[in-house]
Amino acid sequence: MSLDAITQIFVSMMEIYSRQIPIMLALAALFTGLAVFKNQASSPGKVWWRNPGLVTDLTYSLIHAGVSQYFKWPVLIFIYAAMTQMMTPEAVKDYFVNGRGPLSGLAFEWQVAIYVIGSDFLLYWIHRAFHEAALWRFHAIHHSATEVDWTTTYRFHPVNLILQPTLVGIVMVSLGIKPQVVAFMLPFDIVSAAFVHANVNWTLGPLKYIVATPVFHRWHHTMPNEGGNSNFAPTFAIWDLLFGTFYMPEGKLPEVFGTDDHAFPEGYFTQLMYPFKKAPAAPQPPPILAPAE
């Protein structure tokens, strides 16, 4: 592999990362303003800047927002190295720029639409897999937050952080979705992830059956015997409705968040080691889901 190729990949990654900074600042300003109005909060009085897990959340966001790009390096380099054994450097470059596969000839806007719907469908099932015994030990990190707000967005173990987008990326790129589409959608992915974690009581009325809302996803962060093993879709709640995992009881808001492990470590580094020191039991769905109203 040439040094120029590695440099190009690095520059591309850093350009994508640089877009995140103004978005994160804008989200901080937006949700700070909303927190002032208690009638807008899902958990009134629990503002994000007083969150007891704020230091941990900020550590995750500051490290993973930038370093997560490096987490993907081994996978990206491996794919590149494997491809160079079968393709010329020019063909590899064309692959990353223009894509190859049955969908590569579609217009950009159609590829965006397919990516939004297709990646969300894949993430729904991958998310469900992370609630099973083999992967829950890693995903439990995300559920360890006892107060959920937009700052919880980046609280993911590196294994979780790498595996989910990598699997989706491999499928999408193999189908012919251009890498530029993935890069174009990054701001949307950041905003939507922060939105569903936000401490606001928005359900969007009848749209709650189609779109993932803050209340919808905050139920997912409750205890396993409540809604903690439901509402897996990151963007489109309709997947949960279709596959029987939708949970939004009428006239009630989620209150208690976290895992069944009351001794769950809070610090960043101790959480990174947690999956290797202890194998927590995978959460079980509640015996009877509340009516989807």
N, C-alpha and C positions, 0 to 999 in steps of 0.2 A: 504494500500500500504506500502511495506517495505521500510525502509530507504536505504537498499542496492540497491533496484531497482531505487530509485530516484538518488542515487549517480552514478549509472551506466549511467543513462540517461544524467546527468550533465557532466560526464567525456567524454562521446561520443560527446556531443555538443561542448565542449571546444576543443577537438581534431580537429573537423571540422573547428572551427573558427581559430585555429592556422595556418591552411593552407592558410588562406586569407592574412596574413601579408606579406609574401614574394611575393605573386602575386601582391598585391597592390603596393609594392615598385618597382617591375619590370615594371608594367604598367606606373608608374610615370616616370621612366627613359626612357621608350620607347616613350611615347607621348611628353616628354620634347624634346627628340632628333628630332622627326618629326616636332615639332613646329618651329624649327630653319629654316626649308626649307619652304618658303612661297608658293612655287609652289605645295606643298603637302597639304596645308591648305584649308579647305572649306571656312573659314572666315579669310583671311590673316590678320596678325597683332593682332588678338585677342587670345593671348596665355593664357593657363589655369591659370598660376600663377598671371595674371593681371585681372582675371575675377572678376567683382564687387560683384558677389555672392559667391566668393570662401570661405569666412568664414562660410557662411551658409552651403555650400556643404560639407566642411570639418567637420562641426559639425554633419551633418547627417551621414557621413561616419564613424566617430569615435564612435558615439553613437550607430548607428543602426547595424554596422558591428559586434559589440559584444553583445549589449543589445538585438538585434533582436532575438538572441537565447532564451533569457528569455521571449520575447513576445510570443513565441510558447509554453512555459511551460504550461500555463493553458489548451491549447488544447490537448497537449500530455498527461498531467496528467489525463484529463477528459477521453480521449480514453482508457488510461491504466486502470483507475478505472472502466469504463464500461465493459471492457474486463474481468477483474478479477471476475466480478459477473457471468460470463458465462464460464470462462476458468480457468484452474489451472495456478499458477505462471510459471510452466515449459512450459506450452503450450503458454503462453504469450511471454515468452523469445524466444521460437522457432519461433513464429510469426514474431517478430522483426528481428530475425537473418536470417531465411530462407524464410519468406514470406508465404502467403497462398492465394490461388486463382487460376484461370485458367492458369495464366502465370508463376506461381511459379516454375514449372518444367523445364522451358526453360533455356538454357545455359546463362551464365552471359552476353556474348557479344550480344545475341539476346535481352535480357532484356534492355541492354543499348540502342540499336537501337530503340526499341519500346518506351522507355522512352523519347529519344530525339525527335522523331517524334510526339508521342502522347501528351507529355507535351506541345510542341510548339503549337499544334492544339488547345488544351484546353486554353492555355494562350492567343491565338489570340482572342477567343470568350470572355474570361474573360476581356481582355483589352477593347474590344468593349463595354462590359457592363459597365465598369468604365467611359465611355464617355457618358453614359446616365444620366438623371437627378438625379436619386437616389444616384449614387456613384460618380458623377463628382466632387462634393465638396471636396472629399478626393483626387482624382486623379489630381485635378487642382494644387496641391502642386508640383507635378513633372513637370508640364508644366509652372510653375511660373518662371523658369530660363530664363533670358533675353539673356544670352550667354550660349550656350550648349557646353560642353566638357566632357571628360571622368569623371571629378569630379561630374557631374550631376547624375551619375549612382545611387547613394544612396539617392537622394532627393525624398523620398516617405513618405507619412503620415503613421503612424503605422497601421492604419486600412487597407490601401492599401497593406502595406508590409506583413501583416499577412494573409489577405484574399486570395490573389492570390496563393502563394505557398501552403497554407493549403488546398484549394480546389483541386489543382493539386495533392498534396501529398495523399489526401484521395482517389482520383480516382485511382491513380497509385498503391498504396499499396493494395487497395481493389481488383485490378486485379491480384495481386500476384507479383508485382515488388518489389524486395528486398530493404530494406532500405539502404543496402550497395551500391546499384546502385545509389540512390539519393546522397549519400555522395561522391561517386566516381565522379559524374558529377558536383559537386560544383565548382571546379576550372574552368571547361568549362563555366559554367553559369556566373561566375564573369568576365572572359576574354571577352566573347561574349557581355555581357552587356556594358562593358567599350568600346569595339570596336565600337559598333553602335552609341555610344554617342561621339566618338572622333571627334575632329575638323580636319578631313582630307577629301579630295575630292575624295575618292575612290568609284567607282561604280562597279568595277570588270567586266566591259563589259557586255556580254550577261548573265553572272551569276547573274546579278542584278534582274532577274526575278525569281530566285530560292533562293538566299541567301540574307538576310538582310544586307545591307551595311551602312556605316556611312551616306552617302548622303540620302539613303532611309529613315533612321530613323530620321535624322535631319529635313527632310520635315515634319515629324510627330510633331515636336516641333514648327512648324510655326503657324501663326494665323489660327483660325478655318475656315475662308473663303478662305484659301489657301490650305495647305496640312495638317493642324492640326487635321483633323478628318479622316485621311487616314493612311495607312502603320502601321497596328497594330501588325503584326507578330514580335516576338522578334528574331527569328533565320531564318525562312524560308519565304521569301517574296512571295513564290508561293501561300500561303494562301490568301494574299491580291489580287493577280492576279485572283485567282479562284472565290473569293467572291466580286469582284468589288470595292475594296478599295485601289488599287495600284495607287500611285501618284509619278511620277518622270518625270517632264517635261524635254524635251531634251535641252541640252545646257544652263541650268540654275541651279544655286545653291541656297539653302535656305539662307535667309539673316536676317529676323526679327523673333525673337522667343518670346514666352511668352503667356499670356492669354489676354482676352478682358478686364479684370479688371485692369485698370491702377493704382489703389490704392492697388494692392496686397501687403500684408506685406512681408518684406524680412527676418526678423529675424526668427530663428529656433522656438522659443517658441510661437511667435505670429502666425506662420504658423500652428503649431499644433492645435491652438484654432480656426483658421480660419473657418474650416468646420462647427463648432458649433455656430458661430456668424453670418455667412452669407451663404446663399444658392445661389451660382452663377448659372446662366443659363447654361445648358449643351450645348456644342459646336455643331453647325449644320454643316453638310458637305458642301463643296463648291458646288455651283449650277452645275458646269460642271467641271469634272476632266480633267486635261491635258492628252494628249495621253500618253500611257505607252510605251515610246520609250527609 
